[in-house]
Amino acid sequence: MVVTILIIAMVLSAFFTTLEEEDMEESIQTQVKSEIRWQNFDDPYEAYEYRERRTQELKEEYNLDQPRIKRIFYNSVDLMTLNLGETRRMTSRGSQEVSTIIMHYLPYTILLFTTAAVIYTLLAISIGLKLAQRAGSKIDKIFTTLAASLSSVPVWWAGMIFMVFFTYMLGWYPRPDPSFPRVVNVGYLGYFRALLIKMSLPLFTIVLFKFGGRLLISRSIVIGVLEDDYIMAARARGVPEKRVIYGHTLKTAAPPIATTAVLAIITSLAGALIAEVIFYWPGIGYLLRRALYQARTIFDPPGVFEPQLIIGISFVLMVISIIVFYFADIIYGLLDPRVEVGSKFGRGEK
Protein backbone atom coordinates (compact mmCIF):
# COMPACT_ATOMS: atom_id res chain seq x y z
CA MET A 1 0.00 0.00 0.00
CA VAL A 2 2.85 2.38 0.84
CA VAL A 3 4.47 1.70 -2.53
CA THR A 4 1.18 2.41 -4.31
CA ILE A 5 0.77 5.69 -2.44
CA LEU A 6 4.36 6.64 -3.29
CA ILE A 7 3.78 5.98 -7.01
CA ILE A 8 0.61 8.09 -6.95
CA ALA A 9 2.49 10.87 -5.15
CA MET A 10 5.23 10.77 -7.81
CA VAL A 11 2.71 10.93 -10.67
CA LEU A 12 0.78 13.82 -9.11
CA SER A 13 3.99 15.59 -8.25
CA ALA A 14 5.32 15.26 -11.81
CA PHE A 15 2.11 16.69 -13.24
CA PHE A 16 1.81 19.61 -10.85
CA THR A 17 5.55 20.34 -10.91
CA THR A 18 5.09 21.31 -14.55
CA LEU A 19 2.22 23.64 -13.70
CA GLU A 20 4.14 25.09 -10.77
CA GLU A 21 7.22 25.61 -12.92
CA GLU A 22 5.25 27.50 -15.57
CA ASP A 23 3.55 29.58 -12.91
CA MET A 24 6.82 30.43 -11.16
CA GLU A 25 8.50 31.34 -14.45
CA GLU A 26 5.68 33.76 -15.19
CA SER A 27 5.83 35.21 -11.69
CA ILE A 28 9.59 35.69 -11.95
CA GLN A 29 9.28 37.48 -15.28
CA THR A 30 6.59 39.75 -13.87
CA GLN A 31 8.65 40.57 -10.78
CA VAL A 32 11.80 41.30 -12.79
CA LYS A 33 9.93 43.57 -15.21
CA SER A 34 8.47 45.44 -12.26
CA GLU A 35 11.92 45.91 -10.71
CA ILE A 36 13.39 47.15 -14.00
CA ARG A 37 10.52 49.59 -14.43
CA TRP A 38 10.99 50.85 -10.87
CA GLN A 39 14.77 51.37 -11.22
CA ASN A 40 14.35 53.17 -14.58
CA PHE A 41 17.57 52.10 -16.35
CA ASP A 42 18.94 54.57 -18.91
CA ASP A 43 21.14 52.03 -20.66
CA PRO A 44 19.16 49.19 -22.38
CA TYR A 45 22.18 46.87 -22.15
CA GLU A 46 22.43 47.47 -18.41
CA ALA A 47 18.71 46.69 -18.07
CA TYR A 48 19.22 43.49 -20.07
CA GLU A 49 22.10 42.39 -17.82
CA TYR A 50 20.06 43.13 -14.71
CA ARG A 51 17.13 41.11 -16.05
CA GLU A 52 19.32 38.07 -16.80
CA ARG A 53 21.12 38.23 -13.46
CA ARG A 54 17.97 38.82 -11.41
CA THR A 55 16.08 36.07 -13.23
CA GLN A 56 18.83 33.57 -12.44
CA GLU A 57 18.87 34.66 -8.78
CA LEU A 58 15.13 34.14 -8.43
CA LYS A 59 15.32 30.74 -10.13
CA GLU A 60 17.94 29.67 -7.61
CA GLU A 61 15.82 31.06 -4.78
CA TYR A 62 12.79 29.02 -5.90
CA ASN A 63 14.94 25.93 -6.72
CA LEU A 64 14.08 26.11 -10.41
CA ASP A 65 17.74 25.56 -11.23
CA GLN A 66 17.61 22.07 -9.71
CA PRO A 67 17.14 18.98 -11.93
CA ARG A 68 13.50 18.25 -12.65
CA ILE A 69 13.60 14.71 -11.24
CA LYS A 70 15.03 16.05 -7.98
CA ARG A 71 12.24 18.61 -7.64
CA ILE A 72 9.65 15.91 -8.36
CA PHE A 73 11.15 13.72 -5.64
CA TYR A 74 11.15 16.47 -3.03
CA ASN A 75 7.62 17.48 -3.98
CA SER A 76 6.54 13.83 -3.58
CA VAL A 77 8.02 13.71 -0.08
CA ASP A 78 6.23 16.94 0.82
CA LEU A 79 3.02 15.52 -0.60
CA MET A 80 3.21 12.30 1.42
CA THR A 81 3.88 14.26 4.60
CA LEU A 82 1.15 16.79 3.72
CA ASN A 83 3.75 19.55 3.80
CA LEU A 84 2.04 21.47 1.01
CA GLY A 85 2.83 25.03 2.00
CA GLU A 86 0.29 27.81 1.93
CA THR A 87 -2.44 28.91 -0.45
CA ARG A 88 -2.26 32.16 -2.33
CA ARG A 89 -5.37 33.80 -0.93
CA MET A 90 -7.80 31.16 0.35
CA THR A 91 -8.08 30.82 4.11
CA SER A 92 -9.88 28.59 6.60
CA ARG A 93 -10.32 29.87 10.14
CA GLY A 94 -7.60 32.39 9.48
CA SER A 95 -5.04 29.83 8.24
CA GLN A 96 -3.55 29.54 4.77
CA GLU A 97 -1.88 26.18 5.43
CA VAL A 98 -3.05 23.73 2.75
CA SER A 99 -3.09 20.75 5.11
CA THR A 100 -5.11 22.71 7.69
CA ILE A 101 -7.68 23.77 5.10
CA ILE A 102 -8.08 20.21 3.77
CA MET A 103 -8.44 18.74 7.26
CA HIS A 104 -11.11 21.33 8.02
CA TYR A 105 -13.27 20.30 5.04
CA LEU A 106 -12.52 16.56 4.90
CA PRO A 107 -14.51 15.48 8.02
CA TYR A 108 -17.70 16.92 6.54
CA THR A 109 -17.28 14.83 3.38
CA ILE A 110 -16.58 11.68 5.41
CA LEU A 111 -19.56 12.39 7.67
CA LEU A 112 -22.03 12.89 4.82
CA PHE A 113 -21.00 10.06 2.51
CA THR A 114 -20.19 7.50 5.20
CA THR A 115 -23.54 8.08 6.89
CA ALA A 116 -25.32 7.82 3.54
CA ALA A 117 -23.41 4.64 2.60
CA VAL A 118 -24.27 2.96 5.91
CA ILE A 119 -27.97 3.84 5.62
CA TYR A 120 -28.56 2.78 2.03
CA THR A 121 -26.42 -0.34 2.44
CA LEU A 122 -28.38 -1.56 5.46
CA LEU A 123 -31.66 -0.81 3.68
CA ALA A 124 -30.49 -2.60 0.55
CA ILE A 125 -29.40 -5.71 2.46
CA SER A 126 -32.60 -5.99 4.51
CA ILE A 127 -34.96 -5.36 1.59
CA GLY A 128 -32.82 -7.40 -0.82
CA LEU A 129 -33.13 -10.47 1.42
CA LYS A 130 -36.90 -10.19 1.41
CA LEU A 131 -37.13 -9.64 -2.34
CA ALA A 132 -34.82 -12.59 -3.05
CA GLN A 133 -37.20 -14.84 -1.13
CA ARG A 134 -40.05 -13.59 -3.30
CA ALA A 135 -38.21 -13.41 -6.62
CA GLY A 136 -40.62 -12.96 -9.50
CA SER A 137 -43.50 -11.78 -7.31
CA LYS A 138 -45.39 -8.57 -7.84
CA ILE A 139 -43.67 -6.76 -4.99
CA ASP A 140 -40.30 -7.91 -6.32
CA LYS A 141 -41.04 -6.51 -9.78
CA ILE A 142 -42.19 -3.20 -8.32
CA PHE A 143 -39.06 -2.76 -6.19
CA THR A 144 -36.62 -3.85 -8.88
CA THR A 145 -38.20 -1.51 -11.44
CA LEU A 146 -38.12 1.36 -8.96
CA ALA A 147 -34.54 0.56 -7.96
CA ALA A 148 -33.36 0.42 -11.57
CA SER A 149 -35.05 3.76 -12.29
CA LEU A 150 -33.57 5.50 -9.24
CA SER A 151 -30.06 4.16 -9.78
CA SER A 152 -29.99 5.61 -13.31
CA VAL A 153 -30.51 9.19 -12.04
CA PRO A 154 -27.29 11.16 -11.31
CA VAL A 155 -27.15 12.42 -7.74
CA TRP A 156 -26.06 15.91 -8.76
CA TRP A 157 -28.98 16.26 -11.20
CA ALA A 158 -31.48 15.11 -8.57
CA GLY A 159 -29.81 17.49 -6.12
CA MET A 160 -30.53 20.48 -8.35
CA ILE A 161 -34.17 19.44 -8.76
CA PHE A 162 -34.63 18.86 -5.02
CA MET A 163 -32.88 22.13 -4.17
CA VAL A 164 -35.21 24.12 -6.40
CA PHE A 165 -38.31 22.26 -5.23
CA PHE A 166 -37.73 22.06 -1.47
CA THR A 167 -35.85 25.35 -1.04
CA TYR A 168 -37.21 27.88 -3.50
CA MET A 169 -40.70 26.52 -4.19
CA LEU A 170 -41.81 25.01 -0.86
CA GLY A 171 -39.39 26.76 1.47
CA TRP A 172 -38.89 23.62 3.59
CA TYR A 173 -35.12 23.72 3.36
CA PRO A 174 -32.92 26.73 4.23
CA ARG A 175 -31.17 28.58 1.46
CA PRO A 176 -27.72 27.13 0.67
CA ASP A 177 -24.93 28.40 2.89
CA PRO A 178 -21.60 26.61 3.40
CA SER A 179 -21.00 28.12 6.83
CA PHE A 180 -22.01 26.70 10.21
CA PRO A 181 -22.75 28.65 13.40
CA ARG A 182 -19.93 28.77 15.93
CA VAL A 183 -20.24 26.41 18.87
CA VAL A 184 -19.37 29.20 21.30
CA ASN A 185 -22.39 31.17 20.07
CA VAL A 186 -25.08 28.47 19.83
CA GLY A 187 -23.70 25.66 21.98
CA TYR A 188 -23.23 22.01 21.04
CA LEU A 189 -26.96 21.35 20.82
CA GLY A 190 -27.53 24.28 18.50
CA TYR A 191 -24.56 23.27 16.34
CA PHE A 192 -25.83 19.68 16.16
CA ARG A 193 -29.28 20.93 15.17
CA ALA A 194 -27.84 23.15 12.41
CA LEU A 195 -25.72 20.23 11.19
CA LEU A 196 -28.74 17.92 10.94
CA ILE A 197 -30.83 20.53 9.12
CA LYS A 198 -28.10 21.28 6.58
CA MET A 199 -27.30 17.58 6.17
CA SER A 200 -30.88 16.36 5.77
CA LEU A 201 -31.50 17.16 2.10
CA PRO A 202 -28.14 16.00 0.65
CA LEU A 203 -28.31 12.87 2.82
CA PHE A 204 -31.84 12.10 1.65
CA THR A 205 -30.85 12.65 -1.99
CA ILE A 206 -27.76 10.43 -1.85
CA VAL A 207 -29.56 7.62 0.00
CA LEU A 208 -32.56 7.71 -2.34
CA PHE A 209 -30.61 7.52 -5.58
CA LYS A 210 -27.77 5.26 -4.42
CA PHE A 211 -30.09 2.81 -2.67
CA GLY A 212 -31.41 1.31 -5.91
CA GLY A 213 -28.06 0.07 -7.18
CA ARG A 214 -27.14 -1.50 -3.82
CA LEU A 215 -30.57 -3.16 -3.64
CA LEU A 216 -30.21 -4.81 -7.05
CA ILE A 217 -26.71 -6.07 -6.17
CA SER A 218 -27.79 -7.48 -2.79
CA ARG A 219 -30.86 -9.13 -4.31
CA SER A 220 -28.84 -10.75 -7.11
CA ILE A 221 -26.20 -12.09 -4.69
CA VAL A 222 -28.82 -13.59 -2.36
CA ILE A 223 -30.78 -15.15 -5.25
CA GLY A 224 -27.57 -16.82 -6.45
CA VAL A 225 -26.92 -18.23 -2.99
CA LEU A 226 -30.50 -19.47 -2.60
CA GLU A 227 -30.03 -21.58 -5.72
CA ASP A 228 -27.07 -23.48 -4.23
CA ASP A 229 -27.53 -27.17 -3.49
CA TYR A 230 -26.89 -26.95 0.24
CA ILE A 231 -29.65 -24.32 0.63
CA MET A 232 -32.13 -26.55 -1.21
CA ALA A 233 -31.00 -29.50 0.92
CA ALA A 234 -31.53 -27.51 4.12
CA ARG A 235 -35.03 -26.58 3.05
CA ALA A 236 -35.75 -30.19 2.12
CA ARG A 237 -34.70 -31.29 5.61
CA GLY A 238 -37.27 -28.90 7.05
CA VAL A 239 -34.87 -26.30 8.45
CA PRO A 240 -36.84 -23.19 9.47
CA GLU A 241 -36.86 -20.48 6.79
CA LYS A 242 -35.41 -17.84 9.12
CA ARG A 243 -32.46 -20.10 9.89
CA VAL A 244 -31.99 -20.82 6.18
CA ILE A 245 -31.95 -17.10 5.36
CA TYR A 246 -30.07 -15.62 8.32
CA GLY A 247 -27.96 -18.62 9.24
CA HIS A 248 -26.97 -20.17 5.92
CA THR A 249 -27.75 -17.73 3.11
CA LEU A 250 -26.65 -14.49 4.75
CA LYS A 251 -23.44 -16.09 5.99
CA THR A 252 -22.48 -17.12 2.46
CA ALA A 253 -23.63 -13.86 0.88
CA ALA A 254 -21.94 -11.70 3.53
CA PRO A 255 -18.45 -11.45 1.90
CA PRO A 256 -19.53 -10.05 -1.49
CA ILE A 257 -22.25 -7.90 0.11
CA ALA A 258 -19.79 -6.47 2.65
CA THR A 259 -17.23 -5.83 -0.07
CA THR A 260 -19.70 -3.93 -2.22
CA ALA A 261 -20.85 -2.04 0.88
CA VAL A 262 -17.31 -0.85 1.61
CA LEU A 263 -16.73 0.06 -2.02
CA ALA A 264 -20.02 1.99 -1.95
CA ILE A 265 -18.20 4.75 -0.10
CA ILE A 266 -15.77 5.17 -3.00
CA THR A 267 -18.49 5.04 -5.66
CA SER A 268 -20.49 7.62 -3.75
CA LEU A 269 -17.48 9.93 -3.68
CA ALA A 270 -17.13 9.78 -7.46
CA GLY A 271 -20.18 11.75 -8.56
CA ALA A 272 -21.55 12.87 -5.24
CA LEU A 273 -18.70 15.34 -4.74
CA ILE A 274 -20.55 17.46 -7.30
CA ALA A 275 -23.57 17.29 -5.00
CA GLU A 276 -21.54 19.18 -2.39
CA VAL A 277 -21.36 22.11 -4.77
CA ILE A 278 -25.10 21.87 -5.46
CA PHE A 279 -26.03 21.82 -1.76
CA TYR A 280 -23.19 24.12 -0.63
CA TRP A 281 -22.02 21.35 1.68
CA PRO A 282 -18.59 22.39 3.04
CA GLY A 283 -16.73 19.22 2.03
CA ILE A 284 -13.83 18.33 -0.22
CA GLY A 285 -15.92 18.66 -3.40
CA TYR A 286 -16.97 22.19 -2.47
CA LEU A 287 -13.37 23.04 -1.55
CA LEU A 288 -12.10 21.71 -4.89
CA ARG A 289 -14.57 23.91 -6.74
CA ARG A 290 -13.34 26.93 -4.77
CA ALA A 291 -9.71 26.03 -5.49
CA LEU A 292 -10.43 25.85 -9.22
CA TYR A 293 -12.66 28.88 -9.74
CA GLN A 294 -13.58 30.91 -6.70
CA ALA A 295 -9.99 31.83 -5.86
CA ARG A 296 -9.82 34.09 -8.90
CA THR A 297 -10.53 37.81 -8.73
CA ILE A 298 -11.14 40.36 -11.46
CA PHE A 299 -7.50 41.45 -11.16
CA ASP A 300 -6.05 37.98 -11.73
CA PRO A 301 -4.88 36.87 -15.17
CA PRO A 302 -6.56 33.83 -16.76
CA GLY A 303 -5.54 30.49 -15.28
CA VAL A 304 -4.93 31.68 -11.73
CA PHE A 305 -6.01 29.03 -9.19
CA GLU A 306 -4.72 27.22 -6.10
CA PRO A 307 -2.42 24.46 -7.46
CA GLN A 308 -1.10 23.34 -4.06
CA LEU A 309 -4.62 22.94 -2.73
CA ILE A 310 -5.74 21.01 -5.81
CA ILE A 311 -2.84 18.56 -5.65
CA GLY A 312 -3.45 18.10 -1.90
CA ILE A 313 -7.12 17.29 -2.44
CA SER A 314 -6.31 14.89 -5.27
CA PHE A 315 -3.73 13.08 -3.16
CA VAL A 316 -6.00 12.79 -0.10
CA LEU A 317 -8.87 11.37 -2.19
CA MET A 318 -6.56 8.84 -3.83
CA VAL A 319 -5.16 7.74 -0.46
CA ILE A 320 -8.69 7.31 0.92
CA SER A 321 -9.62 5.20 -2.11
CA ILE A 322 -6.56 2.97 -1.70
CA ILE A 323 -7.19 2.48 2.02
CA VAL A 324 -10.82 1.58 1.39
CA PHE A 325 -9.86 -0.94 -1.30
CA TYR A 326 -7.38 -2.63 1.04
CA PHE A 327 -9.94 -2.56 3.83
CA ALA A 328 -12.50 -4.22 1.55
CA ASP A 329 -10.00 -6.96 0.73
CA ILE A 330 -9.35 -7.59 4.43
CA ILE A 331 -13.09 -7.66 5.21
CA TYR A 332 -13.64 -10.22 2.46
CA GLY A 333 -10.87 -12.40 3.83
CA LEU A 334 -12.25 -12.24 7.37
CA LEU A 335 -15.81 -13.09 6.33
CA ASP A 336 -14.93 -15.86 3.87
CA PRO A 337 -13.03 -18.73 5.55
CA ARG A 338 -11.88 -19.93 2.14
CA VAL A 339 -9.75 -16.80 1.78
CA GLU A 340 -6.68 -16.43 3.98
CA VAL A 341 -5.32 -12.92 3.64
CA GLY A 342 -1.54 -12.93 3.79
CA SER A 343 -1.39 -16.66 4.52
CA LYS A 344 1.42 -18.98 3.43
CA PHE A 345 -0.82 -20.23 0.62
CA GLY A 346 -0.78 -16.73 -0.84
CA ARG A 347 3.00 -17.11 -1.15
CA GLY A 348 2.75 -20.28 -3.20
CA GLU A 349 3.42 -22.74 -0.36
CA LYS A 350 1.35 -25.83 0.41
N, C-alpha and C positions, 0 to 999 in steps of 0.2 A: 504494500500500500504506500509506503514511504517513497519507493522508487517511482511509482505512478504519479504521486503528487509532485515529485521533483521534475519529472518529464513535463508535466503540465505547466509547472512554474517556468521552466526553460522556454517552452513554446510561447506562453503569454509574454514573458519577458522579451523574447526576440521580436515579437510583433510590436509591442509598445515601446521598445527601445528605439525602433525606427521612427515612430511618431514623436517620441520625446526628442530625438536628435533633430528632426526637422523643425520642431517647435523652438528648441534652444538656439538653433542656427538663426532662425528668424528673429528671435529676441535679441541675440547678440548683434546682428546687423542693425536692428532698430536702435539699440543702446549706443553703438559706436557712431551712427549717423547723428544721434542727438548730441553726443559729446563733441563731435566735430563742428556741428552747427553752433554750439554754445561757445567754443573756443575761438571761432571765427578766424581760421587760418588765412593768411594772405597768399602764401605760396601753395599752389595745388600739389606740388610734389611732396611738400612737407605734410599736407593733409593726407596724401596717399600713404606715406610711410607710417603716419600715426594710426591710420585705419588698419593697416596690415599688422602692426605691432600690437595694437589694442585687441584686435580680433583674436590673435594667437594667445594673448594673456587670458582672455575670457574663456577660450576653449580649454586651456589648461585648468582654469579655476573650476569649470563645470565637468572636468574629466572627459571632454570630447576628444582629447588627443590620445586617449588610451585605445588599445585594440578593441574592436567591436565585440569579440567573443569574451573578453575580460569584463566589459561593461554588462553584457548579458548575464554572465555568471554572478556578478555582484548584485545585479538587480534581482536575480532569482533568489539569492540568499535573503535579500531584504523582503522579497515577496513572501517567502516561507515563514519568516519571523514577523510578518505583518508590520515591518518597518517601512512604511510607505510614504513617510514625509507628511507634508501639509498640503491642503487644497489651496487653490488660488484665491477664492473668495467665499466659498461655501463654508458655513459654520454649523455646529450642533452644540447647543448649550454653551456657546462661547468658545468652543474649541475648533481648530482647523486641522487637527490630527486626523488623517484618513482612517486609521484603525479605530479611533474613538467614535467617529461618525458612523462607520459601518456597524460597530457593536451597539450603537444606540438604536439603529433601525432593524437590525437582524432579529432580535427577540420578537418583534411584532409579526414578522413574516412567519417565524417558527410557530408562534402561538396560533395564528389564524389557520395556516394550512395543516398543521399537525392536529389541531382540534377538529377541523373539517374531515381530515382523513380518518381519524378514529371514529367519528360519528357515522359517515357513510359506509365505512367498512363493516362496522358492527351491524348496521341495518341491512347491508347487502348479504352478510352471512346468515343472519337470522331469517330473513325473507327468502333467500335463495334455498335454504334447507327445506322450507315449507313448499316452495314451488317445485323443487325437484321431486318431492313425494307425490305431487299432483301433476306431473308432466303431461302436457296435452289437454289438461282441463281448461275450462273457460277462464277461471281466475288466472291460470298460468299464461294463457294467451294474452289476456289484458295487461298483465304486469310486464311480460316480455316486450310487447308492442310499445308500451309506455316507456320502458327502460331504453329500448333502442332509439326511440324518438328523442328522449332527453339527452342521451349520451352523444347525439350528433350535433347538439347545439353548443357553440363555443361559449365558454364562461364569460369572456369579456363582452360578447355581444349581448348575452342575457343580462349582464350587469348594467349595460347602458339602458336597456329597456326597463329594467326594474328601478333604476335610479330615476328615470323620467317619471315613471308611473307612481312609485311610492313616495318620492320626494317632492316633485313639482306639481303633480296632479292631485294626489290625495293628501300630501303633507304629513304622512305618517312617520317619515324618516327625516332626521335633521339634514340641513344642507351640508354638502361635503366640506370638511375642514380637517386637514392633516394633524392639527394640534390637539393636545389633551390638556385638561386643567391640571394645575400643579397640585401635588398632594398636600403641600403646606397650606393651600388655600381652601380645598374642599374636603380634605381628609381621605383616608383610605377607602371608606365606604362610598364617598362621592366619586372618587377616581374609578373604583370598580364599576359603579353604575354607568359612568360615562364610557368606560371601555366596553361594557356589554351592549350599550345602545349603538355605539359606532361599529361594533363587530357584528351585530345581528344580521344586517342585510347582506354583506359579503359572505358571511358564514352560511346563511340560508341559500344563497345563490350557488356557492361552490358545492355544498352538499346535494342540492337538488339535481344539478346537472353532471356531477361526477358519480352519483349514486347508481345511475342506470348501467354504466359500464361495469362497475364492480358487481352489481347484481347478476348480470348475464354471465360473468366469469365464474362467480361462486356457484350459480345454478348449473352451469355446464360441468364443472368439476365434480359436484355432488352426483349428478346424473350418471357420469362415467363410473363413479365408485359404486353406485347402487346396482350397476349392471355386472359387477364382478361376481365370480362364482361363490366366494365365501359369504357374500351378503345374501345371495339367493338361498344358500344352504342354511344360513342362520334363520332366515324367515321360514324355511321349510321345517326346521326343528321346533318352530313355535316360539322363538325368542321374541319378547315384547318389542313392539315397533320403536318405542322410545330408546330402548337399549341398542337396537340395530342402528338407529340414526345417530344418537349421541355417544354411543360406546364404540361402535365399529366404523360407521361411515365417516363421522366427523374426525375420528382419529386418523384415518387414512387420508382424508381430504385436507387435513390441517396444514401439512407442509406447503403445498402449492398455494392454498388460500392465504396463509401467513406471508408467504413470499410476495404475492401480488399486493397484499395489504401494505407491506413495508415499501414496496416500489411505488405505491399509490402516492406517497409523499412527493417523490421525484416527479411523477407525471403531473401532479397538481401544480408543482412549481413551474412547469414548462410554460403553459399558457395563462395560468392564473396570476402570474406576476403582472400581466397587463391589467388584470382586475383591480390591482392595488391603485393603479393610476385612475381607473374609472371611479372607484369609491373613495379616492384620496386617503387610502389606508397607508399610514407611515411605515411601510416596510421596505425591503430591498428593491422591489420593482419600482416603487415610487421614487426612491433615492436614485436609482439608475436613470430614470427619466429626467430628474433634476440635473444629474451630472452631465447628461447629453445635451440638454436644451436650456433649462432654466438658468444655468450659470451665466449665460450670455447676457450682455447689456447692449444698449444701442451704440455704445462707444467701442465695442469689441469688433475686431475684424472677423470675417467669416471663418468658421472652423474652430473658434475658441470654445473649449469645454474643459472638463476636469479629467485628464487622462489617468492620473494616479488613483483617483476614486473609482474610475471605470475598471481598471485592471484589478483593483482590490476586490470589487464586487464580483467580477468574473472568477477570480481565484477562489473566493470563499464559497461561491455556489458550486464550483467544480469539486472542491474538497468535501462539501456536504454530500454531493451525489456519490462520490467514491465511498465515503464512510457508510452511507445507506446501503449501497450495493454489497459491501463486505458484510454489513450487519445482516442483510437478507440471506446471504450465503450461510452465515453462522446459524441463523434461526432455522433454516431448512435442515441443516445437519443435526441440530438438536431435536427437531420434531420427527425426523425420519430416521429410525434406527439403522436403516440400510446404508446411510451415508455417514461416514466417519471423517469429520473435518480435521485435516492435518494428521491423520493416522498413518501408520507405517504402510498401509495398503496404498495410500496416495503417493508413496514414494517408490512404488513398484515392487515392494517386498511381499512375500506370502508367508 
